[in-house]
Amino acid sequence: MPAIPFLTIDDVRKLIFEKTGQAINRDDPLMALYVLHGAFLEDHQRLLDRHNETLTALFDSSVAGWTDEVSKKVALVSDQLLSQGLQDRMAQLGEHARVAAEMVVQTRRLVRWVSVLTALTGVGAAITVLALFLILR
């Protein structure tokens, strides 16, 4: 993800002056709080990036495993279709349906986790924006 653009301390001072008519010095504790808040946001972004990389790797490995299993099952079914009767073929198709249903359940579970983590990230961002708003008021 791209870096989060922050206002410079002079930009913040100018914005506060424009909104409130009050001048704030560069050594005001509010400016230190703004810098600290920016550092927390950058750290939070790094955590989100690391989390995204982890989820992507987990999803990729899961899909690779599922693809390998499906490929093995398809090869097995192809071999058996040539050598066994229709009843055996139907049993193999049922097994494939079970494996596919299991894959769907696992994928939905992964999507739920990603959704929850995305919602938590949104809540964290909202709290951060609210805190910044309250600080700058």
C-alpha positions as CSV (number, residue, x, y, z in Angstrom):
1,M,0.0,0.0,0.0
2,P,1.2,3.5,-0.6
3,A,2.4,5.6,2.3
4,I,-0.2,7.7,4.1
5,P,0.4,11.4,3.3
6,F,0.5,13.6,6.3
7,L,0.3,17.3,6.7
8,T,3.5,19.0,7.8
9,I,3.5,20.7,11.2
10,D,3.4,24.1,9.4
11,D,0.4,22.9,7.4
12,V,-1.4,21.8,10.7
13,R,-0.5,25.2,12.3
14,K,-1.9,27.0,9.3
15,L,-5.1,24.9,9.2
16,I,-5.7,25.5,12.9
17,F,-5.1,29.2,12.4
18,E,-7.5,29.3,9.4
19,K,-10.2,27.4,11.3
20,T,-9.9,28.9,14.8
21,G,-8.0,32.2,14.3
22,Q,-5.5,31.0,17.0
23,A,-1.8,30.8,16.3
24,I,0.0,27.7,17.6
25,N,3.8,27.6,18.1
26,R,5.9,24.8,16.6
27,D,6.8,23.7,20.2
28,D,3.2,23.4,21.3
29,P,2.4,20.0,22.8
30,L,-0.4,19.7,20.3
31,M,2.2,19.5,17.5
32,A,4.1,16.7,19.4
33,L,0.8,14.9,19.6
34,Y,0.2,15.3,15.9
35,V,3.6,13.8,15.1
36,L,3.0,10.9,17.5
37,H,-0.4,10.3,15.9
38,G,1.3,10.2,12.5
39,A,3.8,7.6,13.8
40,F,0.9,5.5,15.1
41,L,-0.8,5.7,11.8
42,E,2.4,4.6,9.9
43,D,2.8,1.7,12.4
44,H,-0.8,0.7,11.9
45,Q,-0.3,0.8,8.1
46,R,2.7,-1.5,8.4
47,L,0.7,-3.9,10.5
48,L,-2.1,-3.9,7.9
49,D,0.4,-4.5,5.1
50,R,2.0,-7.4,7.0
51,H,-1.5,-8.8,7.8
52,N,-2.4,-8.5,4.1
53,E,0.7,-10.4,3.0
54,T,0.0,-13.1,5.6
55,L,-3.6,-13.6,4.4
56,T,-2.5,-13.6,0.8
57,A,0.1,-16.2,1.4
58,L,-2.4,-18.3,3.4
59,F,-5.0,-18.0,0.7
60,D,-2.5,-18.8,-2.0
61,S,-1.3,-21.9,-0.2
62,S,-4.8,-23.1,0.5
63,V,-5.8,-22.7,-3.2
64,A,-2.7,-24.4,-4.3
65,G,-3.5,-27.4,-2.0
66,W,-7.1,-27.5,-3.2
67,T,-6.0,-27.3,-6.9
68,D,-3.5,-30.2,-6.4
69,E,-6.2,-32.3,-4.7
70,V,-8.7,-31.6,-7.4
71,S,-6.1,-32.4,-10.1
72,K,-5.3,-35.7,-8.4
73,K,-9.0,-36.6,-8.2
74,V,-9.6,-35.7,-11.8
75,A,-6.7,-37.9,-12.9
76,L,-8.0,-40.7,-10.8
77,V,-11.5,-40.4,-12.2
78,S,-10.2,-40.3,-15.7
79,D,-8.3,-43.5,-15.1
80,Q,-11.3,-45.2,-13.5
81,L,-13.7,-44.0,-16.2
82,L,-11.7,-46.0,-18.7
83,S,-11.6,-49.2,-16.7
84,Q,-14.7,-49.4,-14.4
85,G,-18.4,-49.4,-14.8
86,L,-20.9,-46.5,-14.6
87,Q,-21.7,-47.2,-10.9
88,D,-18.1,-46.7,-9.9
89,R,-17.9,-43.5,-11.9
90,M,-21.0,-42.1,-10.1
91,A,-19.3,-42.8,-6.7
92,Q,-16.2,-40.8,-7.8
93,L,-18.4,-37.9,-9.0
94,G,-20.0,-37.9,-5.5
95,E,-16.6,-37.7,-3.9
96,H,-15.7,-34.8,-6.1
97,A,-18.9,-33.0,-5.2
98,R,-18.0,-33.5,-1.5
99,V,-14.5,-32.2,-2.0
100,A,-15.8,-29.2,-3.9
101,A,-18.4,-28.5,-1.2
102,E,-15.7,-28.7,1.4
103,M,-13.6,-26.2,-0.6
104,V,-16.6,-23.8,-0.8
105,V,-17.0,-24.0,3.0
106,Q,-13.3,-23.3,3.6
107,T,-13.3,-20.4,1.2
108,R,-16.4,-18.9,2.8
109,R,-14.7,-19.3,6.2
110,L,-11.6,-17.5,4.9
111,V,-13.8,-14.7,3.4
112,R,-15.6,-14.3,6.8
113,W,-12.2,-13.8,8.5
114,V,-11.1,-11.3,5.9
115,S,-14.4,-9.5,6.3
116,V,-14.0,-9.3,10.1
117,L,-10.4,-8.1,9.9
118,T,-11.4,-5.5,7.3
119,A,-14.2,-4.3,9.5
120,L,-11.8,-4.1,12.5
121,T,-9.4,-2.1,10.3
122,G,-12.2,0.2,9.4
123,V,-13.2,0.7,13.0
124,G,-9.6,1.4,13.9
125,A,-9.3,4.0,11.1
126,A,-12.6,5.6,12.2
127,I,-11.4,5.8,15.8
128,T,-8.1,7.3,14.6
129,V,-9.9,9.9,12.5
130,L,-12.2,10.7,15.4
131,A,-9.3,11.1,17.8
132,L,-7.5,13.4,15.3
133,F,-10.7,15.4,14.8
134,L,-11.2,15.8,18.6
135,I,-7.6,16.7,19.0
136,L,-7.7,19.4,16.3
137,R,-11.0,20.9,17.5
